[in-house]
Amino acid sequence: MKASESRYRKCMYFSANALARKIEKLAGESWGVVNLSPSHAYLLMIVIEEPGIQPGMLANELQLKPSTITRLIEKLEEKKLVVRIAEGKATNVYATPTGKELLPKLKECLAKFYESYKNILGTKESAELVTGMNKLSDELEG
């Protein structure tokens, strides 16, 4: 059954989650090449591009709770892709050489993901949808 045919089609919660599950599947297919979830991949790209970034800044950038960021970092540490270094009172996150080597593949996955949904939804429609979703997210934050 299509989401537009569901009895809950007028419910924002239902519709947002139905879309999120489909986008998650599409993203997972794009990022599977590097054996990372989309969340891990986005975090790693930021760490590579901003060496020494602090977990709180990652939480803000990725719109995730600090505890979620900690779990993501721990998983990337297990894979030897990042390290945390305590510098004074701050903890900074750095990509390892192995993590840095992944950047070209990560960017390829990102491009593949963008292309996959643009091919389905259309370039203009995709851009408008993302802009609208960000605006709504900001408004709901209060």
Secondary structure, DSSP 8 states (H G I E B T S, - for coil): --GGGSTTTT-HHHHHHHHHHHHHHHHHHHHGGGT--HHHHHHHHHHHHSTTB-HHHHHHHHT--HHHHHHHHHHHHHTTSEEEEEETTEEEEEE-HHHHHTHHHHHHHHHHHHHHHHHHH-HHHHHHHHHHHHHHHHHHH-
